Amino acid sequence: MNKIDFKTYIADTYGTEPDFPWESNPTFAVYRHSHNRKWFALVMDIPRSRLGLHGESTIDIVNLKCDPVLTGSLRMEKGIFPAYHMNKDKWISVALDGSVDDEQIKMLLDMSYELTFK
C-alpha cells in the first residue's frame, strides 16, 4: 500500500480527510476522529536513515497507535519500526512502500482507530 492508497482507504472506511497542521512539514498528514479530534494515523515522508535504513532517500511511513503487548513482536517484522517521533511503547511506524501486506496495514489501522476512539 502506498500513501495514495492509504488516503483512499481511510476516506472510504472512516470518512476522514487529512489535515496538515505543520507549516514546516506541509506533507505530513494527520488523520483524526471527528468527535474527539484524537489522531489515529500520521503519514510522513522522512529520510530512510531516521529508521536505521540505508540510503538518504525518503520513505513514506504511517505512525499508528498499537497495543503495547504487540509492539515488540510487530517491530521484528519487515517494514515495521519503532515509532518515529512518538511514544515507542504505544505507537509503531509502518512503511508505505509495499513491504507490509495491505491487509496487515488495514488491521493495524483499525486497531489504531479503535485505541484512539475513546
HELIX and SHEET records of a PDB file:
HELIX    1   1 LYS A    3  TYR A   14  1                                  12    
HELIX    2   2 ARG A   48  LEU A   51  5                                   4    
HELIX    3   3 PRO A   68  LEU A   74  1                                   7    
HELIX    4   4 ASP A  102  LEU A  115  1                                  14    
SHEET    1   A 5 ALA A  29  ARG A  32  0                                        
SHEET    2   A 5 TRP A  39  PRO A  47 -1                                        
SHEET    3   A 5 THR A  58  LYS A  65 -1                                        
SHEET    4   A 5 TRP A  91  ALA A  95 -1                                        
SHEET    5   A 5 ILE A  80  PRO A  82 -1                                        
END                                                                             
